[in-house]
Amino acid sequence: MGEELLEYARGVLDAGQRVPSSVEYRWLACRLTEALSDALRVADSRGQRIPAPQEQDGER
């Protein structure tokens, strides 16, 4: 969904395209917000599973 949404957003922002209505911009902003929230949640979840680096002798 994210790839399709990004492609749509790029098309909306291309020069020479018709100017979307405020309702269309709001819809796009809401969908982009949802997609970014999902991506951040996944990134956070994956980051929590990565163990912290171990200190080696003589390093701080």
Residue pairs with C-beta under 8 A, 6 or more apart in sequence:
1 35
2 35
2 38
2 39
5 28
5 31
5 32
5 35
6 35
8 28
9 28
9 32
11 17
12 20
12 24
12 28
20 28
